[in-house]
Amino acid sequence: MRVETPEIFADLQRKLMTAELQPGEKLKPSELQGFYGCSANTVRDVLLRLSKVGLVEFEMQRGFRVRASTPERRGDVTRFRILLEQEGARLSMLNGGVGWEARLTAAHHKLRHIESQIARSEDVVPFMGLWSDAELEFHETLISSCGSPILRETYGDIYVQFRQQMVGLERDFGSNYFHSIIAEHQAILDAALVRDIEACRTAIYDHLKRNL
């Protein structure tokens, strides 16, 4: 069955974000062409788009590879994510209304449910895709009323790079990790709902500082 280009992009992006495709792994258009039932040119176009997002590396004569995960790159991406998320959250707290609060609360409820399930099972692998999607939804909703399409677009690109780097390097996804981030996400939500800008800035930094 032929898969359309947006679906190929979304599927590969998810696999890159969740380390289903490992750092440094070679990506061959000829193999992906057969898997997705499309032309090699379509796959190349998708991989080039993913390279512009920062998830894939491309070199002439050597082709495409999954971007390597390094502590240095993870730290750099994390610093930029913190800056964007703090500013996006600040603007959303100033501009967002009851609808924003409701969307943020709903996104957090979904995320907390998934993270609680992982904490109980102590096995993140079956939940990795769901967790990635739910966490992105929560953090994107946090900044969704910032009023800046450029900030939101840039944040989306940085988030997927962050996620790839974090998952590529993280080895301890036990229950203690998830108990910690459940509390961190709650702190972000609580500060945002009462429009406490400084508390929210601190909560965002505390949530991400382990990756610096």
C-alpha positions as CSV (number, residue, x, y, z in Angstrom):
1,M,0.0,0.0,0.0
2,R,1.4,3.4,-1.0
3,V,1.9,5.8,1.9
4,E,1.6,9.6,1.3
5,T,4.5,11.9,1.8
6,P,3.2,13.6,5.0
7,E,2.6,10.2,6.6
8,I,6.1,9.1,5.7
9,F,7.6,12.3,7.2
10,A,5.5,11.9,10.4
11,D,6.4,8.2,10.8
12,L,10.1,8.7,10.3
13,Q,10.1,11.7,12.6
14,R,8.5,9.7,15.3
15,K,11.0,6.8,14.8
16,L,13.9,9.3,15.0
17,M,12.5,11.0,18.1
18,T,12.0,7.7,20.0
19,A,15.4,6.1,19.0
20,E,13.6,3.4,17.0
21,L,16.1,4.5,14.4
22,Q,19.4,4.6,16.3
23,P,21.9,7.4,16.3
24,G,24.4,7.0,13.5
25,E,22.2,4.5,11.7
26,K,22.4,4.7,7.9
27,L,19.2,5.5,6.2
28,K,18.9,4.0,2.7
29,P,16.2,5.4,0.4
30,S,16.1,2.1,-1.5
31,E,15.2,0.2,1.6
32,L,12.7,2.8,2.9
33,Q,11.2,3.0,-0.6
34,G,10.1,-0.7,-0.3
35,F,8.8,-0.3,3.2
36,Y,6.6,2.7,2.4
37,G,5.6,1.7,-1.1
38,C,6.8,4.9,-2.8
39,S,9.6,6.1,-5.1
40,A,13.2,6.6,-4.0
41,N,12.9,10.3,-4.9
42,T,10.0,10.7,-2.4
43,V,12.1,9.1,0.3
44,R,15.0,11.4,-0.5
45,D,12.8,14.4,-0.3
46,V,11.5,13.4,3.1
47,L,15.0,12.7,4.4
48,L,16.2,16.1,3.1
49,R,13.3,17.7,5.0
50,L,14.3,15.8,8.1
51,S,17.9,17.0,7.7
52,K,16.7,20.6,7.7
53,V,14.8,19.9,10.9
54,G,18.1,18.6,12.4
55,L,17.2,14.9,12.9
56,V,19.1,13.5,9.9
57,E,22.6,14.2,8.6
58,F,23.3,14.2,4.9
59,E,26.7,14.2,3.2
60,M,27.4,14.0,-0.6
61,Q,28.6,10.6,-1.6
62,R,27.8,9.1,1.8
63,G,24.1,9.6,2.0
64,F,21.8,9.9,5.0
65,R,22.4,8.9,8.6
66,V,20.5,9.4,11.9
67,R,22.0,12.4,13.6
68,A,24.5,11.3,16.3
69,S,23.5,12.0,20.0
70,T,26.2,13.7,22.0
71,P,26.1,15.4,25.4
72,E,27.4,18.6,23.8
73,R,24.6,18.8,21.2
74,R,22.0,17.8,23.8
75,G,23.1,20.6,26.1
76,D,23.1,23.2,23.3
77,V,19.6,22.1,22.1
78,T,18.4,22.1,25.7
79,R,19.6,25.7,26.4
80,F,17.7,26.9,23.3
81,R,14.6,25.0,24.2
82,I,14.6,26.5,27.7
83,L,14.8,30.1,26.3
84,L,12.0,29.5,23.8
85,E,9.7,27.7,26.2
86,Q,10.2,30.3,29.0
87,E,9.3,33.1,26.6
88,G,6.5,31.3,24.9
89,A,5.0,30.4,28.3
90,R,5.4,34.0,29.5
91,L,3.5,35.4,26.5
92,S,0.8,32.7,26.8
93,M,0.2,33.5,30.5
94,L,-0.2,37.2,29.5
95,N,-2.4,36.5,26.5
96,G,-4.1,33.2,27.1
97,G,-7.7,32.9,28.2
98,V,-9.9,30.3,29.7
99,G,-9.7,28.2,26.5
100,W,-5.9,28.1,26.8
101,E,-6.2,27.0,30.4
102,A,-8.7,24.3,29.5
103,R,-6.5,22.9,26.7
104,L,-3.4,23.0,28.9
105,T,-5.2,21.2,31.7
106,A,-6.5,18.5,29.3
107,A,-3.1,18.0,27.7
108,H,-1.5,17.6,31.2
109,H,-4.2,15.1,32.3
110,K,-3.3,12.9,29.3
111,L,0.4,13.2,29.9
112,R,0.1,12.5,33.6
113,H,-1.9,9.4,32.9
114,I,0.7,8.0,30.5
115,E,3.6,8.8,32.7
116,S,1.9,7.2,35.7
117,Q,1.3,4.1,33.7
118,I,5.0,4.0,32.8
119,A,6.1,4.6,36.4
120,R,4.0,1.6,37.5
121,S,5.2,-0.7,34.7
122,E,8.9,0.5,34.9
123,D,9.1,-0.2,31.1
124,V,9.0,2.8,28.8
125,V,9.4,1.0,25.5
126,P,5.8,0.1,24.9
127,F,4.8,3.7,25.7
128,M,7.6,5.6,24.0
129,G,5.5,6.8,21.1
130,L,2.5,7.8,23.2
131,W,4.7,9.5,25.8
132,S,6.6,11.5,23.1
133,D,3.3,12.7,21.5
134,A,1.7,13.5,24.8
135,E,4.7,15.4,26.2
136,L,5.0,17.4,23.0
137,E,1.3,18.3,23.1
138,F,1.6,19.5,26.7
139,H,4.6,21.7,26.1
140,E,3.3,23.0,22.7
141,T,0.0,23.9,24.4
142,L,1.9,25.7,27.1
143,I,3.2,28.2,24.5
144,S,0.3,28.0,22.1
145,S,-1.2,31.5,23.1
146,C,2.2,33.3,22.8
147,G,1.0,35.1,19.6
148,S,4.1,34.3,17.6
149,P,3.9,31.7,14.8
150,I,7.7,31.9,14.4
151,L,8.4,31.2,18.0
152,R,6.0,28.2,17.9
153,E,7.5,26.9,14.6
154,T,11.0,27.2,15.9
155,Y,10.1,25.6,19.2
156,G,8.6,22.6,17.4
157,D,11.9,22.1,15.5
158,I,14.0,22.4,18.6
159,Y,11.7,20.1,20.6
160,V,12.1,17.2,18.2
161,Q,15.8,17.7,18.1
162,F,15.9,17.7,21.9
163,R,13.8,14.6,22.1
164,Q,16.1,12.7,19.7
165,Q,19.2,13.8,21.7
166,M,17.6,13.0,25.1
167,V,16.3,9.6,24.2
168,G,19.5,8.7,22.3
169,L,21.6,9.3,25.4
170,E,19.3,8.5,28.3
171,R,19.6,5.1,29.7
172,D,17.7,5.3,33.1
173,F,14.0,5.4,32.3
174,G,13.0,3.7,35.6
175,S,10.1,4.6,37.9
176,N,12.2,7.2,39.8
177,Y,12.7,9.1,36.5
178,F,9.0,9.2,35.8
179,H,8.0,10.1,39.4
180,S,10.3,13.1,39.1
181,I,9.0,14.4,35.8
182,I,5.4,13.8,36.9
183,A,6.1,16.3,39.7
184,E,7.9,18.6,37.3
185,H,5.1,18.8,34.8
186,Q,2.6,19.4,37.6
187,A,4.8,22.4,38.8
188,I,4.8,23.9,35.3
189,L,1.0,23.5,35.1
190,D,0.3,24.9,38.5
191,A,2.5,28.0,37.9
192,A,1.0,28.6,34.4
193,L,-2.6,28.4,35.7
194,V,-2.1,31.0,38.3
195,R,-0.1,33.2,35.8
196,D,3.0,33.1,38.0
197,I,5.6,33.9,35.4
198,E,8.7,33.6,37.6
199,A,7.5,30.3,39.1
200,C,6.8,28.9,35.6
201,R,10.2,30.0,34.3
202,T,11.8,28.2,37.3
203,A,9.7,25.1,36.8
204,I,10.7,24.9,33.1
205,Y,14.4,25.2,34.0
206,D,14.1,22.6,36.7
207,H,12.4,20.2,34.4
208,L,15.1,20.5,31.7
209,K,18.3,21.2,33.7
210,R,19.3,17.5,33.9
211,N,20.0,17.6,30.1
212,L,22.4,20.6,30.2
